[in-house]
């Protein structure tokens, strides 16, 4: 098939890499270069980097609502446009242009977690299972009919980063299988059910501040969901501490003020929550690098400390 590919972040790279090995990539669409890092030089997206490495034509329209972008898409005469975390809205005229339409890889089992942050929201909600959905795009937000879906378990050690990587690989495999089935006429499109609908709102930095008054399981899920961004954080005497990794401890500390450090050993820093205990195993002092707790406590004693409750 002659395909176009529209994607921007690292999550989309695995799919482009898989598709290029099976199909012809007529062009790659990705968001415009953005300023990043010290001095704010312009940086291209991870998808752009792979596209240039492979020699694919790259287009970076600021919007697909422009006539120029639509004319470019029409001129490619694509069988399908594969869309993976592109970040720009495709208007109806664009959705109708490829022969087989626009096909999206979404990192959840739709209709659960429609929207911008399905991976983080699934962990925050304590979901035991998530997956990827291949859907034909329509004018709604992740509302199109489902072509295929595949589930995976969310493990107790999964962070948003590790789950991201697993889902990216799963989506890459599934889109290749789905396109083969589509070519062979073996796809049955199913409308999304109305039951189980949830929205995955975009993650904000303000959510990363830990409220130790919450249940320990919820604090633990936040630490996992906000790794690798924006990283869960707390305050000790007004100084920021970023929490990269933690475990949920058995037991409780009744009558202890939330945020109180119960123990600080080479195994971890045990902190009382509203109910339950969380053991921090990797953390970072503001302006320093992240360290395993055994190294961290060599430079800063935490026995008897108390983190700000919120």
Secondary structure, 3 states (H helix, E strand, C coil): CEEEEEECCHHHHHHHHHHHCCCEEEEEECCCCEEECCCCEEECCHHHHHHHHHCCCEECCCCCCCHHHHHHHHHHCCCEEEEECCCCCCCHHHHCCCCCCEEEEECCCCCCCEECCHHHHHHHCCCCEEEEEEEECCCCCCCCCEEEEEEEECCCCCCHHHHHHHHHHHHHHHHHHHHHHHHCCCCCCECCCCCCCCEECCCCHHHHECCCCCEHHHHHHHHHHCCCCCCEEEEECCEEEEEEEEEEECCCCCCCCCCEEEEEECCEEEEECCECEEEEEEEEECCCCCEEHHHHHHHCCCCCCECCCC
